[in-house]
Amino acid sequence: MDYITSNNATVDQISKMNFTGNIIPSNWFNTIVNSKGKPNLRAINFLSDIIYWYRASEERDPATGKLIGIKKKFKGDALQRSYSQLAEQFNCTKRDAMATVKFLEELGAIKKDLRTITVNGIKLNNVLFISPIPEKIEMLTYANLSTSVPGHTKKCTSLVHNDVITDTDNCMTNTDISTKNSSEIINPSINFNDNGLIEVDSSDSIAQNLSEKYYEHNSDSVSKILENLIFPFSTNYECYRNEISHDVFDNMIHIPQLLTDMIFESKAKVYNGSSVLNGSKVMEKILSVVKNDEWHNLHSFAIRASSNFLSANANNNFKNPVAYFKSVLWTSLNTYVFENKTYFNSCYLSGGLLEFK
């Protein structure tokens, strides 16, 4: 039997291989660039993978091979990913993954949606869903090579997070409520390393700092440390209002003082049916959350607790909402570590993506 040949053995061999997966348009190396005008290779690879998931699969008649339709590769209305999954897939850190997603969002190539979902009866907050913006993808792919397409903005208008990368300009300043700019690190859970990246203190140092103020009965210092652990990335609270829902934020700002009151409670209290003999038990739970949280802070915990309180309060008319909020906080302190591990196991140890109908 005769075979068609290109008269080049190497070309013939490569042509027999069935390549599948991501496609990278060559023009992206000109249109997806960092602040220095160089191709942002990680962002290009991230976007290529996102586009792969949004490219429809063909459905063919098994008998005739005729195309009968197309279908999407994921369930639901958008692709659900996590920063940890992206970090593992592209061999980078979670911080790099967060920075790259933020870059693509600011470029206008994708839309990031943080949702609250329920998996196996457990409510999960801030689950990441990503959608490409077709008009922007078309522009980035087919723009005239001589046309300048803006890359990553030099002006950092977003929250100062652990996703800041070394070639991002003007993102190294914490802004306090009085709008005074300072490079001084006012948050005890955050430091800058030699490369200018934000890094998180170990849980041991945070625990020691918090414990010392507790045993000194310094409630003001304890409240301030808790505030910094709940809002760890910036002292400009308006940044947080832009990142999360206003209702959640408006409840989060009360959590530092509520936890402080619980810590320094001199009498036994009952929270959600559980008797707590003294505040040291509350302190132990807080330290456990900080130790087991990936960033060693209380930010995710506070979002989850505030969301749970809002959900319950929407269906009930509590006579004492403060007391109920404390019960929610106590319950959240006891379940946070388990819920996080359950979510991790369902996402990553199962060997695939979470899919939601």
C-alpha positions as CSV (number, residue, x, y, z in Angstrom):
1,M,0.0,0.0,0.0
2,D,1.4,3.4,-1.0
3,Y,1.6,6.2,1.6
4,I,1.5,9.9,0.9
5,T,4.9,11.4,1.7
6,S,6.4,14.8,1.9
7,N,9.8,13.4,0.7
8,N,11.2,14.4,4.1
9,A,11.5,11.5,6.6
10,T,11.4,13.8,9.7
11,V,8.3,15.7,8.4
12,D,6.6,12.4,7.7
13,Q,7.3,11.0,11.2
14,I,6.1,14.2,13.0
15,S,3.0,14.3,10.8
16,K,2.0,10.8,12.1
17,M,1.9,12.1,15.7
18,N,-1.5,13.2,17.0
19,F,-0.8,16.4,18.9
20,T,-3.6,17.6,21.2
21,G,-3.9,20.3,23.9
22,N,-3.2,24.0,24.0
23,I,-2.6,26.3,21.1
24,I,-0.6,29.6,21.4
25,P,-1.2,32.1,18.6
26,S,2.2,33.7,17.7
27,N,0.8,37.2,17.9
28,W,0.3,36.8,21.7
29,F,4.0,37.2,22.1
30,N,3.5,40.8,20.9
31,T,0.2,41.6,22.6
32,I,0.5,39.8,26.0
33,V,3.5,41.6,27.5
34,N,4.6,42.8,30.9
35,S,5.4,46.4,32.0
36,K,8.8,46.1,30.3
37,G,7.3,45.2,26.9
38,K,8.5,41.6,27.1
39,P,6.2,38.6,26.5
40,N,4.6,37.4,29.7
41,L,5.2,33.7,29.1
42,R,3.3,32.5,32.1
43,A,0.3,34.6,31.3
44,I,0.4,33.3,27.7
45,N,0.4,29.7,28.9
46,F,-2.4,30.3,31.4
47,L,-4.6,32.0,28.8
48,S,-3.8,29.2,26.3
49,D,-5.0,26.6,28.8
50,I,-8.2,28.6,29.6
51,I,-9.0,28.9,25.9
52,Y,-8.5,25.1,25.5
53,W,-11.3,24.5,28.0
54,Y,-13.6,27.0,26.2
55,R,-13.0,25.4,22.8
56,A,-15.9,23.2,22.1
57,S,-15.6,19.4,21.5
58,E,-17.1,17.9,18.4
59,E,-19.8,15.3,18.6
60,R,-19.9,12.9,15.7
61,D,-22.2,10.1,14.7
62,P,-20.2,6.9,15.6
63,A,-21.6,5.1,12.6
64,T,-21.1,7.7,9.9
65,G,-18.5,10.0,11.5
66,K,-20.8,12.9,10.5
67,L,-20.6,16.0,12.7
68,I,-23.9,16.3,14.7
69,G,-23.0,18.9,17.2
70,I,-20.6,20.5,19.6
71,K,-20.4,20.5,23.4
72,K,-18.4,22.3,26.1
73,K,-15.7,20.5,28.1
74,F,-16.8,21.6,31.6
75,K,-20.1,21.5,33.5
76,G,-21.8,24.7,34.6
77,D,-21.7,28.1,33.1
78,A,-18.0,28.8,33.7
79,L,-14.7,26.9,34.2
80,Q,-13.8,26.3,37.9
81,R,-10.1,26.3,38.7
82,S,-8.0,27.0,41.8
83,Y,-4.7,28.8,42.2
84,S,-3.2,25.6,43.6
85,Q,-4.2,23.6,40.5
86,L,-2.8,26.3,38.2
87,A,0.4,26.4,40.3
88,E,0.9,22.6,40.0
89,Q,0.0,22.4,36.3
90,F,2.5,25.2,35.3
91,N,5.2,24.4,37.9
92,C,5.0,27.7,39.7
93,T,4.1,28.9,43.2
94,K,0.5,29.7,44.2
95,R,1.6,33.4,44.6
96,D,2.8,33.3,40.9
97,A,-0.5,31.8,39.8
98,M,-2.5,34.5,41.7
99,A,-0.4,37.2,40.1
100,T,-0.8,35.8,36.6
101,V,-4.6,35.5,36.9
102,K,-4.7,39.1,38.2
103,F,-2.5,40.2,35.2
104,L,-4.9,38.6,32.7
105,E,-7.9,40.1,34.5
106,E,-6.4,43.6,34.3
107,L,-5.4,43.0,30.7
108,G,-9.1,42.4,30.0
109,A,-8.6,38.9,28.7
110,I,-10.5,37.1,31.4
111,K,-13.2,37.6,33.9
112,K,-12.6,36.3,37.4
113,D,-15.6,35.3,39.5
114,L,-15.4,34.3,43.2
115,R,-18.5,32.4,44.1
116,T,-20.0,30.7,47.2
117,I,-20.8,27.0,46.4
118,T,-21.9,24.0,48.5
119,V,-20.1,20.7,48.1
120,N,-21.3,17.7,50.1
121,G,-23.2,20.0,52.4
122,I,-20.2,22.2,53.1
123,K,-20.4,25.9,52.1
124,L,-17.3,27.0,50.3
125,N,-16.5,30.7,49.8
126,N,-14.4,32.4,47.2
127,V,-14.3,29.5,44.8
128,L,-12.6,30.7,41.6
129,F,-14.3,30.6,38.2
130,I,-12.7,32.0,35.1
131,S,-14.2,33.1,31.8
132,P,-12.4,34.5,28.7
133,I,-13.6,37.7,27.1
134,P,-14.0,36.8,23.4
135,E,-13.7,40.4,22.1
136,K,-10.4,40.9,23.9
137,I,-9.1,37.4,22.9
138,E,-9.9,38.3,19.3
139,M,-8.0,41.6,19.6
140,L,-5.0,40.0,21.2
141,T,-4.9,37.3,18.6
142,Y,-5.5,39.3,15.4
143,A,-4.3,42.8,16.2
144,N,-1.9,44.3,13.7
145,L,1.6,43.7,14.8
146,S,2.4,47.3,14.5
147,T,-0.4,48.3,16.8
148,S,0.4,48.7,20.4
149,V,-1.8,46.7,22.8
150,P,-1.4,47.7,26.4
151,G,0.1,45.1,28.7
152,H,0.1,45.1,32.4
153,T,-0.7,48.5,33.8
154,K,2.2,50.3,35.7
155,K,-0.2,51.8,38.1
156,C,-1.3,49.2,40.7
157,T,-5.0,49.8,41.5
158,S,-5.6,46.6,43.2
159,L,-5.3,45.3,46.7
160,V,-1.7,44.7,47.9
161,H,-1.7,40.9,48.0
162,N,0.8,38.1,48.0
163,D,0.3,38.0,44.2
164,V,2.6,40.9,43.6
165,I,5.4,40.0,41.2
166,T,8.9,41.4,40.9
167,D,8.3,43.3,37.7
168,T,5.1,45.0,38.9
169,D,5.6,48.7,39.5
170,N,4.2,50.8,42.3
171,C,2.8,47.9,44.2
172,M,5.0,47.8,47.3
173,T,3.3,50.4,49.4
174,N,0.9,49.9,52.2
175,T,-1.7,52.8,52.4
176,D,-3.2,53.6,55.8
177,I,-6.6,55.1,56.4
178,S,-5.2,58.6,56.4
179,T,-3.9,58.0,52.9
180,K,-0.3,58.5,54.1
181,N,2.0,56.4,52.0
182,S,4.7,54.5,53.8
183,S,7.0,51.5,53.1
184,E,6.9,50.6,56.7
185,I,5.4,47.2,57.4
186,I,2.6,47.7,59.9
187,N,1.2,44.2,59.7
188,P,3.0,41.7,61.9
189,S,2.1,38.8,59.6
190,I,3.7,40.2,56.5
191,N,7.4,40.9,55.5
192,F,9.2,41.7,52.3
193,N,12.0,39.4,51.2
194,D,15.2,40.4,49.4
195,N,13.4,40.3,46.0
196,G,10.7,42.7,47.0
197,L,8.1,40.0,47.3
198,I,5.6,39.9,50.2
199,E,6.1,36.8,52.3
200,V,4.2,35.6,55.3
201,D,5.6,35.1,58.8
202,S,5.6,31.6,60.2
203,S,2.6,30.6,62.3
204,D,5.0,30.2,65.3
205,S,5.9,33.9,65.3
206,I,2.3,35.0,65.0
207,A,1.2,32.6,67.8
208,Q,4.0,33.9,70.1
209,N,3.1,37.5,69.4
210,L,-0.6,36.9,70.0
211,S,0.0,34.7,73.1
212,E,2.3,37.3,74.7
213,K,-0.4,40.0,74.4
214,Y,-3.0,37.6,75.7
215,Y,-1.1,36.7,78.8
216,E,-0.3,40.4,79.4
217,H,-4.1,41.0,79.4
218,N,-3.5,43.6,76.7
219,S,-6.9,43.5,75.0
220,D,-6.2,46.5,72.7
221,S,-3.0,44.8,71.3
222,V,-4.8,41.5,70.9
223,S,-7.6,43.3,69.0
224,K,-5.1,45.0,66.8
225,I,-3.3,41.8,66.0
226,L,-6.6,40.1,65.1
227,E,-7.5,43.0,62.9
228,N,-4.2,42.7,61.0
229,L,-4.7,38.9,60.7
230,I,-8.2,39.4,59.3
231,F,-7.2,42.3,57.0
232,P,-3.6,41.2,56.3
233,F,-2.8,42.8,52.9
234,S,-3.6,46.5,53.3
235,T,-4.9,49.0,55.9
236,N,-7.0,50.7,53.3
237,Y,-10.3,49.0,54.0
238,E,-11.9,50.4,50.8
239,C,-9.7,47.9,48.9
240,Y,-11.4,45.1,50.7
241,R,-14.8,46.5,49.9
242,N,-13.9,46.3,46.2
243,E,-12.7,42.7,46.5
244,I,-15.6,41.2,48.5
245,S,-19.3,41.9,48.9
246,H,-20.1,45.0,51.0
247,D,-22.4,43.0,53.3
248,V,-19.6,40.5,54.1
249,F,-17.1,43.3,54.6
250,D,-19.4,45.3,56.9
251,N,-19.7,42.3,59.2
252,M,-16.0,41.4,59.0
253,I,-14.9,44.7,60.5
254,H,-16.6,43.7,63.8
255,I,-14.9,40.3,64.1
256,P,-11.6,41.5,65.7
257,Q,-13.5,43.1,68.6
258,L,-15.9,40.2,68.9
259,L,-13.1,37.7,69.1
260,T,-11.3,39.8,71.6
261,D,-14.4,39.9,73.8
262,M,-14.6,36.2,73.6
263,I,-10.9,35.7,74.5
264,F,-11.1,37.9,77.6
265,E,-14.5,36.6,78.8
266,S,-14.1,35.8,82.5
267,K,-17.2,33.6,82.8
268,A,-18.2,30.4,81.1
269,K,-20.2,31.1,78.0
270,V,-22.4,29.0,75.8
271,Y,-21.9,29.4,72.0
272,N,-24.2,27.5,69.7
273,G,-24.9,24.9,72.4
274,S,-21.3,24.4,73.4
275,S,-20.1,25.5,76.8
276,V,-16.8,27.4,76.7
277,L,-15.3,27.6,80.2
278,N,-12.8,30.4,79.5
279,G,-11.3,32.6,76.8
280,S,-8.2,30.5,76.5
281,K,-10.1,27.9,74.6
282,V,-11.1,30.6,72.1
283,M,-7.4,31.6,71.8
284,E,-6.4,28.0,71.2
285,K,-8.9,27.7,68.3
286,I,-7.7,31.0,66.8
287,L,-4.1,29.9,66.9
288,S,-5.1,26.5,65.3
289,V,-6.8,28.3,62.4
290,V,-3.7,30.6,61.9
291,K,-1.4,27.6,62.0
292,N,-3.4,25.6,59.4
293,D,-4.3,28.5,57.1
294,E,-2.1,28.5,54.0
295,W,-1.2,32.2,54.5
296,H,-1.2,32.0,58.3
297,N,-3.9,34.6,58.7
298,L,-7.6,34.9,59.5
299,H,-8.8,36.5,56.2
300,S,-10.5,33.5,54.7
301,F,-11.8,32.4,58.1
302,A,-13.4,35.9,58.6
303,I,-15.0,35.9,55.1
304,R,-16.5,32.4,55.7
305,A,-17.8,33.3,59.2
306,S,-19.3,36.6,58.0
307,S,-21.0,34.8,55.1
308,N,-22.4,32.2,57.4
309,F,-23.8,34.8,59.7
310,L,-25.4,36.7,56.9
311,S,-27.0,33.5,55.5
312,A,-28.5,32.7,59.0
313,N,-29.5,36.2,59.7
314,A,-31.4,36.5,56.4
315,N,-33.8,33.8,57.5
316,N,-34.1,34.7,61.2
317,N,-34.9,37.7,63.2
318,F,-32.3,37.4,66.0
319,K,-33.1,39.3,69.2
320,N,-29.4,39.4,70.0
321,P,-27.4,39.4,66.8
322,V,-24.1,40.0,68.6
323,A,-24.5,36.9,70.7
324,Y,-25.4,34.9,67.6
325,F,-22.5,36.2,65.7
326,K,-20.2,35.0,68.5
327,S,-21.8,31.6,68.2
328,V,-21.1,31.6,64.5
329,L,-17.5,32.6,65.1
330,W,-17.1,29.8,67.6
331,T,-18.6,27.2,65.2
332,S,-16.4,28.5,62.4
333,L,-13.3,28.3,64.6
334,N,-14.1,24.6,65.3
335,T,-14.9,23.7,61.7
336,Y,-12.5,25.8,59.6
337,V,-9.6,23.4,59.5
338,F,-11.8,20.4,58.7
339,E,-13.6,22.3,55.9
340,N,-10.4,23.4,54.3
341,K,-8.9,19.9,54.4
342,T,-12.1,18.5,53.0
343,Y,-12.1,21.0,50.1
344,F,-8.4,20.3,49.4
345,N,-9.1,16.5,49.3
346,S,-12.1,16.9,47.0
347,C,-10.2,19.2,44.7
348,Y,-6.7,17.8,44.5
349,L,-6.4,14.3,46.0
350,S,-9.2,13.0,43.8
351,G,-7.0,13.7,40.8
352,G,-9.3,16.0,38.9
353,L,-11.2,19.3,38.7
354,L,-14.3,19.9,40.7
355,E,-17.3,20.0,38.3
356,F,-20.6,21.5,39.2
357,K,-23.9,21.0,37.4
